[in-house]
Amino acid sequence: MAIEVRPATVFDDVRTMVGPKRPDANVCWCLSYRIPSKENQQLHGTERGDLVRTLVRQDPPPGVLAYDGGEAVGWAAVHPRADTSFAGNRRIPHVDELPVWSVWCIRVRPGHRKKGISHALLAGAVDLARSYGAPAIEGYPVDNAGAKVDLTMAYVGTRKLFADAGFRKAADTTSVLNGFPRVLMRLDLD
């Protein structure tokens, strides 16, 4: 079956991808970069899920979902950088003043990995940003030079994943994840 990528507008599908098994558990919900750190730290229990429920009803949505036969199997967080914590992040530089979009989290459900879904999600994130008139889109993957990345830290993607999608390295960063440096990869859309 072909993978279909759509804007993340169905809360239950987003919850499947980024929510906890217990509704009151304190997990990321992919909000760590989406909202200011102070606001994120103040959310407890079901408050993160409640906020995500609100975000999926907003325009633009908070990301894209990959579906395999109607089942949510992947997630990519993508939004204008100005509306994320990357706007003021000192470790991830600004290349210029263009109103770029950022893609910062790519997740594929266990049992669906190694099927190209990450590539489809990244393409879907690019398509969403383009549909909203973004002049460029950035990602901040690890530059792992082919070395294995711990699965819990692989959510940022790899330099190769972004390069395969046509992104180019635009800058080094001072951010390190899982022992690997992160690089700023960028794709111009206009």
Buried (B, 14 or more C-beta within 10 A) or exposed (E): EEBEBBBBBBBEBBBBBBBBEEEEEEEBBBBBBBBEEEEBEEBEEBEBBEBBBEBBEEEBBBBBBBBBEEEBBBBBBBBBBEBBBBEEBEEBEBEEEBEBBBBBBBBBBEEBBEBEBBBBBBBBBBBBBBEEEBBBBBBBBBBBEEEEBEEEEBBBBBBBBBBEBEBEBBBEBEBEBBEBBBBBBBBBBE
